[in-house]
């Protein structure tokens, strides 16, 4: 006999959200983009917890400006696709596969409000990804002992490789 009550654990499994584990925080802390932050600072970035994506699910949409931010791919892999339109038909072109751990969406995370994402990011397999709004990221960088300019330089250097 079941009660009508859904536990937080059950609820997060249905929504695709899960709490950030110590292992997830450790993965995030070792990523080049976040290695200058303290473990406590990294935990603050992960406050909303990661989301599980099924193979084929879209992690980031092209043109989507609803939430400026980045995605930390903690487990799994995803495909980067560009959608083109020609003669009234839409075609998706495969660009590359990205394997975890990786940061996605950093190009438009801090872009001007009228600059939109140019690619779709689709789970190539089951993935665990953490969405971090640009506002949260900037605030945490400002509060941390690592300076914002130093962290932004790290992002810029990684983007030029």
N, C-alpha and C positions, 0 to 999 in steps of 0.2 A: 504494500500500500504506500503510495507516494503522497507527500504533502504538496500543497500548491506553492510552496516556497522554493525559489531557485537560489542556490548559493551563489556567492560572488564568483567562485571558481567555475561553476556551471555557466553562469552568465557570460563570463569572459570567453569561454570556449565557443559559445554560440556567436558572439560578436566578432570573433577573430582576434580579440585583444587578450593579452596576458600580462602578468606582472613581470617586471624586470628582475631577473635572477642575478645572483652574485656573478655567475658566469657571464651573463650578458653585459653587466657593468664592466667586468674585466676585459671583455672583447672590445667594448667601446673605448675604454681607457688606453688600450694599446694601439688604437688606430692613430696614424700620424696626425690627423686633424685634431685630436683630443689629448694627445700625450702630454701636453704642457699643463693640462688641468689636473687638479687634485682629484682623488677618488670621490670625495664629497661633492665636488663641482660636477663630475660626470654623473653621479647619482641624481643630482638636481635636473640635469638634461633629460634623464630617463624617467622622470616623474609620471608621465602618462602611460608608460609601458609600451612594449612592442606589439605589433600585430602580425598574425600569421596570414600569409597569402597562399592560395592554392595555385597550382600551375595554370597559367593562362590569365590569371587575374591581373588587372592593371594596378600598378603601384603608384605611378605618376602619369597624369594625362598631359598631352601637349596642349598648349594654350590655356591651361588651367591656372588661374591666378587667385583662386579662392584663399589659399593659405601659402604665403611665401615661407619657405623653409627648406630644410634638407631631409633626406632619409638616410639613416644608417642601416645598411644591409648587414645584418648580424649572422645570418645563416642562409644557405641556398645560393641560387644564381638567378639572374634576370637578363632579359634581352632588351637592348635599346633599339627602338624602331622609329623611323621617320615616316609620316604619312604624307603622301603627295597626291595632288589632284591633277588629272589630265583628261581632257575631253569629257568632263562631267563624272568621271570615275575616280574612286579613291584607291590608292595602292599603298601598302605598307612595305617599306624597305628595311631589311635587317642591317643594322650598323655593327653591333658587337654584343658579346656576352660578357657580363660582369659577374664575378664570383665574390662571395663574402670573404672577409669583411671589406666593405667599400662604402663610400659616401656618394649619394646620388642627389641631383638637383641643386648642387652648389652654385652652378652658373647663374641661375635666376633667383636664388635665395635672397641675394642682396641687391638685385637689379632694380632699376626704376619701376614705378608702378605700371607703366605701359609696356614693359618688356615681358613677354610671355615665354613659357617653356616651349621648345621647338621639337621635342621628342616625346614618345611614349615609353614608359618603362614597364615591362610586363614580366611577371614571374615565370621563369623557365622551368621551375620546379617549386616544390613547397619552400617558402621563404619566411624568414623572421626579420621584420623590418621595423625600425623605430623612427617615427616622424618627429622632427624637432622644429617647431616654428622659428623663423628667423628672429623674431622678437625675444623668444626664450634664449636662443643661442647668444645673441648680442648682450642681453642682460647678464647671462652667466659669465661671459668673457669679461664684461666690465667689473663684475664682483670678484672674479678670481685673481689670484696673484699673477697669473700670466696676463700680459696686457693685450687689449683688443688689437692694436696694430700688429703685434707679433703673431697673434693667432690668424689674422687676416692674411698676413704675409705667408704663413704656412699653407693656407688654402690656395693662395695665388700660385705658389711654387708647385704644389701638387697638381694644379690644373694645367700647368704648362709642360708637364712631363709627357 
